[in-house]
Amino acid sequence: MCFRRMNNRVRAFVLALCFSILFCGVCGCNSNKAGVADNSEADAEATNDNGENTEAVANEANTSGVSNSDNDGNAKSVEEADNIEQIAVIGYHGYPAVEEDELKSLLAAKDIGDDYVWISLQGDDLKSLQDTLKLAKGVLEGYESIRSTARTELKVCIVFEDAETDEELLTKVANLVSEEGMSDRVLYASAQYDSLRTIKDMNSANQILYILSTWTRDMISECQADYYGISSGILSQDIVDQIHDSGTKVFALEADTLPPIRDAITVGVDGVVTRDSGIAIVAVNMRFEEFLSNLESTVTLPWLYSDDKTDDDFVVQGFTDTGDVLVVSAYDKTGEKTSIVYLFTRDGELLRKVDMRTMAHAGGLAFDERNDLLWITGEEGHVLAAPWKEVLDGSFSGDYVTDFDGELVNHGGSHVASFIGMYDGDLYVGSYCIGQSGKLRKYDVSDPANPVLVKEVDIPECIQGVTIYKDDEDKEFMILSQSHEVDDAHLLTFEYDEDIDSYDEPLRSELMPEGSENLQMTDEGLFILFESASKPYRETARVPNDKLYLMRR
């Protein structure tokens, strides 16, 4: 079986087993660090501009270990991830935060990885219900999902909204569900218990959810149900314990933002009904609780749900904040199209996309305010600079004002410029390496036509982005984004000093969702970009992340 097509529980077990074998067999059971499998010469030849092995699979050893304590944390996180699978994400009418059209919204929820979609049945509109059931099964023409059939099948929660629903309509709905072969994937919900009782009497195997606005201890004995739906605003540990002690389950309703989602998870609910599946998919993974505690805001990457099919093959990589406009670079996973940049607002409005006229991996972006340039990583280790005004107005035709060789190589010997960043007017260019330290080079670009190398330092393996900043006490810090394949990512913070030649022991290592890429510290906070919800990766991602994060620091 292909590793990437295993379900999460099996994949977690295999990862843990492979890690244990590698850890004890290669590094020794008393070792303090987790090793990374060596690449063969054949593997080293199949690399992209980021230095990543294009043939690599997800069962490479975990690369996120920084210290012994971090390794212990990773071992626990695998167990937590396994246990947390019971917390379901239920998309309220799909994923309305990104799609207004009902069927497109349902498809977006399915693609991002929701366990259920919550749909309302008003009147006797059985055609819409049938389309929803077919979409959930993956047989609705024109609404094909990128979600693998090997992943958890999408379930449907049918909500009877009318104050009174006659038995004839209930029978028609139940019969339609049966005809579509969805009886074991449908949950019937209503605030009218009599309607649910009728559904249950038709077939005791039918699953029912009773929607409640208040709660009393007698509710379970008086109105027995398989699930209870209770507003996140009134849920408490005591209520959840009562429901679980009776052998039934509870969903938190109206959990549309991170605070109520986290509150509901804390008291132990079995699922959250939300309008923002993107943040819920991440939040139900409790190992990211500390990371999310510093979340200021998010921006959903608008092109991920675009009707423009030309976006489907692009994987996001670089990020920079120009002040008024946010910019993300992306490369074509098929290798057929040139790399592009997306320009968008803080409200998630896509302004335009611009062809950068290069086949590079486009792993890094940096806005040079002093020179009014947009730096981008090029092919074979080169770094390019484009006039920002031309990129901004969409007139850029491929005429770069600067093209220089960063003279960096990766673990396989390929020339790479994997990521870049700007600080205090200087340009930083880094290499992504697996199984060995990478390099970070500082360039004086006061004369952008003639970059001057100032210093080179060692950095940890698997670094995807760099940002440097000064705190209120004028102390300088460097933050690195470390990620590899579907392993959990890390945010590594170091004290930055011109006299340091090697950065190997961070002051702090924070666990993040997989697929972290470029990052940038701004006056607003720390922006972090993730690639895992890009369509080429969304099917196999453990935690697809469709947002640009702004973190408090």
C-alpha positions, 0 to 999 in steps of 0.5 A, spaced: 500 500 500 502 506 498 504 510 504 501 516 502 494 513 501 494 510 508 489 513 513 492 517 519 491 512 524 495 507 520 500 512 517 502 514 525 503 507 527 508 506 521 511 513 522 512 511 529 515 504 528 520 506 522 522 512 527 523 507 533 527 502 528 531 508 525 532 511 532 535 505 535 538 501 529 542 507 526 543 512 532 543 508 538 538 507 543 541 512 548 542 517 542 539 524 543 538 526 536 533 523 531 537 522 525 534 522 517 535 517 512 541 518 508 539 519 501 542 514 495 546 517 489 540 516 485 535 519 490 540 525 490 539 526 483 532 527 483 531 534 486 528 540 485 530 547 486 528 547 493 533 541 494 527 536 496 527 529 493 522 529 488 521 522 489 521 522 496 515 519 500 512 520 507 516 514 510 522 518 511 525 519 518 522 524 522 526 530 521 523 535 526 527 533 532 532 539 535 533 536 542 532 530 546 526 534 550 523 535 543 523 528 541 519 526 547 514 531 545 514 528 538 513 521 541 507 524 545 504 528 539 503 522 535 499 518 540 495 525 541 494 525 534 491 518 534 487 519 540 484 526 537 481 523 531 474 522 534 473 529 534 470 531 528 469 537 524 462 538 521 462 544 516 456 548 517 453 548 510 460 546 507 465 551 508 461 558 507 467 562 509 470 560 502 464 559 498 457 562 497 454 557 492 451 551 496 454 545 492 461 548 491 461 550 499 460 542 500 465 540 495 470 545 499 469 542 505 470 535 503 476 537 499 479 540 506 478 534 510 471 535 514 468 529 517 461 531 516 457 537 512 451 540 516 445 541 511 438 544 512 432 541 509 427 546 508 420 544 505 421 538 501 427 540 496 429 532 495 433 534 489 438 538 493 438 533 498 440 528 493 445 532 490 448 533 496 448 525 498 451 524 491 457 529 492 458 526 499 459 519 495 463 522 489 459 521 484 456 528 482 458 530 475 462 536 475 463 536 483 469 531 483 473 532 489 481 531 490 479 527 496 482 520 496 477 515 497 482 512 501 481 517 506 475 518 511 468 518 507 464 524 508 458 524 512 452 528 512 448 531 517 441 532 515 437 537 519 430 538 519 429 546 520 421 546 520 417 546 526 413 540 524 415 535 519 410 530 517 411 523 517 411 522 509 416 527 508 421 524 513 419 517 510 421 520 503 428 522 506 429 516 509 428 512 503 432 517 499 438 516 503 437 508 503 437 508 495 443 512 495 446 507 499 448 512 505 444 510 511 451 508 515 453 515 513 447 520 515 446 523 521 438 526 522 438 532 526 432 536 529 430 541 534 423 537 534 424 531 538 418 527 535 421 528 528 427 524 530 423 519 534 419 517 528 426 517 524 428 512 529 422 508 529 423 507 522 429 503 523 433 503 530 440 503 526 438 510 524 443 515 527 439 521 530 442 528 533 437 532 538 439 540 537 438 543 544 438 550 546 438 549 554 440 543 558 437 539 564 440 533 567 433 529 565 434 531 558 438 524 557 432 520 560 427 524 557 429 525 550 434 519 548 439 520 542 445 518 539 448 525 539 446 531 542 447 538 539 449 544 544 451 551 543 458 552 544 456 558 548 453 553 554 457 547 553 460 545 560 465 540 562 459 537 566 454 537 561 459 533 556 461 528 562 453 527 563 452 525 555 458 521 555 457 517 561 450 515 558 454 512 552 452 518 547 456 523 544 455 531 543 457 536 538 458 543 539 454 548 535 456 555 532 463 554 533 465 558 528 472 561 530 478 559 534 476 561 541 469 557 541 472 551 537 478 551 543 473 551 548 469 546 546 475 541 545 477 543 552 471 540 555 471 534 550 466 534 545 466 529 539 465 534 534 465 541 532 460 544 527 463 550 524 463 555 518 470 555 518 473 548 516 480 551 515 481 553 522 477 547 525 481 542 521 488 545 525 485 546 532 482 539 533 489 537 533 491 538 540 498 538 539 498 545 536 494 548 542 500 552 544 502 554 537 494 556 536 494 560 543 499 565 539 494 566 533 492 573 532 488 572 525 488 568 519 487 570 511 484 564 507 488 563 501 483 565 495 486 562 489 485 555 493 478 555 491 478 558 485 474 556 479 480 557 475 483 550 473 490 553 472 491 554 479 490 547 481 497 545 479 501 550 483 504 549 490 505 555 494 512 557 497 514 564 498 511 570 502 512 577 503 509 583 506 510 589 502 505 593 506 499 594 502 499 588 499 501 581 501 505 576 496 505 569 495 510 565 490 508 558 487 511 553 482 507 548 478 508 541 480 507 538 473 513 542 471 509 545 465 508 552 467 512 558 469 512 560 476 507 565 479 506 570 484 499 572 487 497 579 490 492 579 495 489 583 501 489 582 508 481 581 507 483 575 502 481 579 496 485 576 490 488 582 486 492 579 481 497 573 479 503 575 475 507 570 471 514 571 473 517 567 467 521 562 470 521 555 471 524 555 478 521 552 485 520 560 487 521 557 494 523 564 497 520 572 496 523 578 499 520 585 498 526 590 498 523 597 500 529 601 499 530 599 492 523 598 490 524 590 488 521 584 489 527 578 490 525 571 488 529 565 488 531 562 481 533 556 477 540 553 479 541 557 485 540 564 482 537 569 486 533 574 481 530 581 483 524 584 479 521 591 479 516 591 484 512 596 480 511 592 474 509 586 478 504 590 482 501 593 476 501 586 472 506 589 467 512 585 469 515 581 462 521 577 465 526 583 465 529 582 471 534 587 474 539 583 478 540 575 477 546 573 481 548 566 483 548 565 491 553 559 490 549 554 495 548 547 494 544 542 497 545 535 500 545 532 493 550 537 491 545 541 486 545 548 486 540 551 490 537 558 493 531 555 497 529 561 501 530 568 502 529 574 507 530 581 508 533 584 514 535 591 515 536 592 508 540 586 507 538 580 503 539 573 506 539 567 502 539 559 504 539 552 502 534 547 504 538 540 506 536 533 508 540 530 513 546 535 514 546 542 516 544 548 511 547 554 509 545 561 510 548 567 506 548 574 508 548 579 502 549 587 502 544 589 496 545 597 497 547 596 490 542 591 487 546 590 481 552 588 485 550 584 491 556 583 496 557 577 500 558 579 508 557 572 511 555 565 511 553 561 517 550 554 518 543 553 520 539 546 521 536 541 516 530 542 513 529 550 513 524 553 509 524 560 511 528 565 515 526 572 518 530 576 523 527 582 527 529 586 533 525 586 540 523 592 544 530 591 548 534 592 541 535 584 542 536 581 535 533 574 534 532 569 528 526 565 526 527 559 522 521 555 519 523 547 519 519 542 515 519 536 511 514 532 507 508 531 512 512 531 518 509 536 523 513 543 522 517 547 527 518 554 529 525 555 531 528 561 535 535 563 535 538 569 538 541 573 532 549 575 533 554 577 527 559 573 531 555 567 531 557 562 525 553 556 527 545 556 529 544 549 532 541 550 539 535 554 538 532 558 544 525 555 543 522 550 538 515 550 537 511 545 534 507 547 528 502 544 523 506 540 517 508 544 510 510 551 513 514 555 508 516 562 508 515 567 514 516 574 515 516 578 522 512 585 521 510 590 525 503 586 526 506 580 528 509 574 525 506 571 518 507 564 516 505 561 510 503 553 509 503 549 503 499 543 505 492 545 502 495 547 495 491 542 491 497 537 489 498 536 496 491 537 499 489 529 498 495 526 502 496 532 507 495 530 514 493 537 516 491 541 510 492 548 512 489 553 507 491 559 511 496 565 512 497 565 519 499 572 523 502 570 530 503 574 536 510 575 538 
